Amino acid sequence: MQDDETAKNANRARADVTIPADAAPGIVRVSLKSPGGATAELPFAVTAFPEVAEVGANEAQATAPKIALPATVVGSLDRAGDIDYYRFDAAAGQQLGVEVVASAIGSKLEPVLTLTDSSSRVLAETTGTLLGHTIEQAGTYVLRVRDVDYRGSGEMFYRVNVGPVPIITDVFPLGVARGSEIDVEVRGVNLGDVRTVKIKAAENAAADSRVDLAVRLAGTPAGAPPAAYSAPLNSKNLVVSEFAEVVESGANDDAAGANAVAM
């Protein structure tokens, strides 16, 4: 399609894009084909949630705009030291998943995510793109987005998905003896009925090698569009050990309660 901007500039084009309702969220690559050939591919983000653009003075908790979840927040850190804040309401027991999309769309942001309550008490923080937390009490909460080195520029843009995003926070145990099969406890948010996953290390697996933990969701997380997520956004793996593993049990804080270990 053509508008005033494209009519004046042969190097600009505008197109209507229709995303299927059952499209999986993530990054797709798009390019433009013309009689002269095809352009380079560029990243295009497909989200499961309504988009909310960064607006107003959101550089302090007191002035943080309030967003309704689930949402995809689109913003940027445009100057050094910039920190963006967003407020939202959450219910007791609500499982909150947060995903930052940055480098995948060409941003130079290295994100740090911080979740606080209304009194600025830190509930969860991560250096990276994923954060998962279960809300204990109903109330208003704040999500803080910054760069790991407090950088800011026009190249520090982001998209933050906040809502029923499936994320693994930790697993236990962290290793498996080669040739054995164990049940691994999986913890996280928006994982449905997933509590444990079986994993097996081959008899000939090398010591200190890694075995991937495959987690599949039985259905879409509550509150997410149909077919939005079939698996957690992150994965975990276990280290393979040469010997049988013994899990700590009971009160073993002194010699009298020491766990017996077979050698």
C-alpha positions in Angstrom: 0.0 0.0 0.0 1.1 3.6 -0.5 0.7 6.7 1.6 2.2 10.2 1.6 5.5 9.0 3.0 6.0 6.2 0.5 4.8 8.3 -2.4 7.7 10.8 -1.7 10.4 8.2 -1.1 11.1 5.3 -3.4 13.1 3.7 -0.6 10.2 3.4 1.7 7.3 0.9 1.6 4.2 0.2 3.8 2.3 -3.0 4.0 -0.6 -4.4 5.9 0.3 -7.6 7.8 -2.3 -10.1 9.1 -1.1 -12.3 11.9 -3.1 -15.6 12.4 -4.9 -15.8 15.7 -3.2 -19.1 16.4 0.3 -17.9 15.5 2.9 -18.8 18.1 4.7 -15.8 19.8 8.3 -15.3 18.9 10.5 -13.7 16.3 10.0 -14.1 12.6 12.2 -12.8 9.8 10.6 -10.6 7.1 11.9 -9.2 3.8 10.5 -7.3 0.9 10.6 -8.7 -2.6 10.6 -6.4 -5.6 11.4 -6.7 -9.3 15.0 -5.7 -8.4 15.3 -8.6 -5.9 14.8 -9.1 -2.2 15.9 -7.0 0.7 17.8 -8.3 3.7 15.7 -10.0 6.4 14.8 -8.1 9.5 13.3 -9.4 12.8 9.6 -8.9 13.5 8.1 -9.8 16.9 4.8 -11.6 17.2 3.3 -11.4 20.7 0.5 -13.1 22.4 -0.6 -10.1 24.4 -1.9 -6.5 23.7 0.8 -4.0 23.2 1.3 -1.0 25.5 3.7 1.8 24.4 5.9 3.5 26.9 4.4 6.9 27.8 5.0 9.8 30.0 7.4 10.1 32.9 8.1 6.5 33.9 11.6 6.9 35.2 10.5 6.7 38.9 8.3 4.4 40.9 6.1 7.3 41.9 5.3 8.2 38.3 5.2 4.7 36.9 2.3 4.2 34.5 -0.2 1.5 35.4 -0.7 -1.3 32.9 -3.3 -4.1 32.7 -2.0 -7.6 32.5 -1.3 -9.5 30.3 0.6 -7.0 28.2 3.6 -6.4 25.9 5.3 -3.2 26.9 7.2 -1.5 24.1 9.8 1.0 25.2 13.5 2.2 25.3 16.2 3.4 27.5 17.2 6.5 25.6 19.9 8.0 27.9 22.6 6.8 30.3 21.2 5.9 33.7 17.7 5.6 32.4 15.4 3.1 34.3 11.8 2.4 33.3 9.1 1.5 35.8 5.7 0.0 35.3 2.9 -0.7 37.8 0.3 -3.4 37.7 -2.2 -5.1 39.9 -1.9 -8.8 40.7 -3.9 -11.3 42.6 -2.7 -13.6 45.4 -1.3 -16.8 44.0 -0.9 -15.3 40.5 2.0 -16.7 38.6 3.9 -13.9 36.8 6.2 -14.5 33.9 8.3 -11.7 32.4 10.2 -12.0 29.1 12.4 -9.2 27.6 12.9 -9.3 23.9 15.9 -7.2 23.0 18.9 -8.6 21.2 16.6 -10.8 19.1 15.2 -7.6 17.5 18.6 -5.8 17.2 18.7 -4.0 20.5 21.9 -3.5 22.4 20.2 -3.7 25.8 21.5 -6.2 28.3 18.5 -6.2 30.6 18.2 -6.4 34.4 14.6 -7.0 35.6 13.5 -6.2 39.1 10.1 -6.9 40.7 9.1 -5.0 43.8 6.0 -4.5 45.9 4.4 -1.1 46.4 6.8 -0.3 49.3 9.9 -0.9 47.0 10.8 -4.2 48.6 12.6 -6.4 46.1 10.7 -9.7 45.5 12.7 -11.0 42.5 15.6 -9.8 40.3 17.5 -11.3 37.4 20.2 -10.2 35.0 18.9 -11.7 31.8 15.7 -11.9 29.8 13.4 -14.0 32.0 11.9 -13.6 35.4 9.3 -15.8 37.1 7.6 -15.1 40.4 4.4 -16.2 42.2 2.6 -13.3 43.9 1.8 -14.0 47.6 -0.6 -11.2 48.4 -3.0 -9.2 46.2 -1.9 -5.7 45.5 0.0 -3.3 43.3 3.5 -4.3 42.1 6.2 -2.6 40.1 8.4 -3.9 37.3 11.7 -2.2 36.8 13.8 -2.4 33.5 17.3 -1.2 33.2 20.6 -2.0 31.4 23.2 -4.0 33.3 25.7 -1.2 32.9 23.1 1.6 33.1 23.7 2.5 29.4 21.1 4.3 27.3 20.7 5.3 23.7 18.4 5.0 20.7 19.7 1.5 20.2 18.5 0.3 23.7 14.9 -0.5 22.8 12.9 -3.4 24.2 9.7 -5.4 24.2 8.6 -6.9 27.6 6.0 -9.6 27.7 4.3 -9.7 31.1 1.6 -12.2 32.0 1.1 -16.0 31.8 4.5 -16.7 30.3 5.9 -20.2 31.2 9.3 -20.1 32.8 11.4 -22.6 34.7 13.0 -21.0 37.7 14.9 -24.1 39.0 15.2 -27.9 39.1 16.3 -30.5 41.6 18.5 -32.5 41.7 21.1 -30.8 39.4 22.8 -34.0 38.3 22.1 -37.6 37.3 24.4 -40.7 37.4 25.2 -42.1 34.0 23.1 -45.1 33.2 20.3 -44.1 35.6 16.9 -42.6 35.2 15.4 -40.2 37.8 12.5 -37.9 38.4 13.6 -34.3 38.4 11.5 -31.7 40.3 10.7 -28.7 38.2 9.8 -25.4 39.7 8.6 -22.3 37.9 5.5 -20.3 36.8 2.7 -21.1 34.3 3.9 -24.7 33.9 0.4 -26.2 34.4 0.5 -29.6 36.0 4.2 -30.2 35.3 5.9 -31.0 38.6 8.4 -33.7 37.7 10.1 -34.8 34.5 11.9 -38.1 33.9 15.4 -37.9 32.6 17.9 -40.6 31.7 21.6 -40.5 31.2 23.1 -43.1 28.8 25.4 -45.8 30.0 28.2 -44.4 28.0 27.6 -40.8 28.8 30.8 -38.9 29.6 31.2 -37.7 33.2 30.5 -33.9 33.5 28.6 -34.0 30.2 25.1 -32.5 30.1 21.6 -34.0 29.6 18.8 -31.7 28.5 15.6 -31.6 30.5 12.7 -31.7 28.0 9.5 -30.0 29.4 6.3 -29.9 27.5 3.1 -28.2 28.6 -0.1 -30.2 28.5 -2.0 -27.1 27.5 -1.8 -23.3 27.1 -1.2 -21.4 30.4 -4.4 -19.9 31.9 -4.9 -16.4 30.5 -2.8 -16.9 27.4 -4.3 -17.2 23.9 -4.9 -20.7 22.5 -1.6 -22.4 21.4 0.4 -19.5 22.6 3.0 -21.6 24.4 3.6 -25.3 24.1 6.8 -25.3 26.2 8.6 -23.0 28.7 10.7 -20.2 27.2 13.8 -21.5 28.8 15.4 -24.9 29.3 17.6 -26.6 31.9 20.1 -29.4 31.9 21.7 -31.8 34.4 25.3 -32.7 34.7 26.2 -36.4 34.3 28.1 -37.9 37.2 30.3 -41.0 37.3 28.9 -42.3 40.6 25.5 -42.8 42.1 24.0 -39.6 43.5 22.8 -39.3 47.1 20.3 -36.6 48.0 20.5 -35.0 51.4 17.7 -35.9 53.7 16.5 -35.4 57.2 18.3 -33.5 60.0 21.9 -34.0 59.1 23.4 -30.9 60.7 25.5 -32.9 63.2 27.2 -36.2 63.4 24.3 -37.9 65.1 22.0 -37.2 62.2 24.5 -37.8 59.4 23.1 -39.4 56.2 24.5 -42.9 55.4 26.4 -43.0 52.1 27.3 -46.3 50.4 30.8 -46.3 48.9 
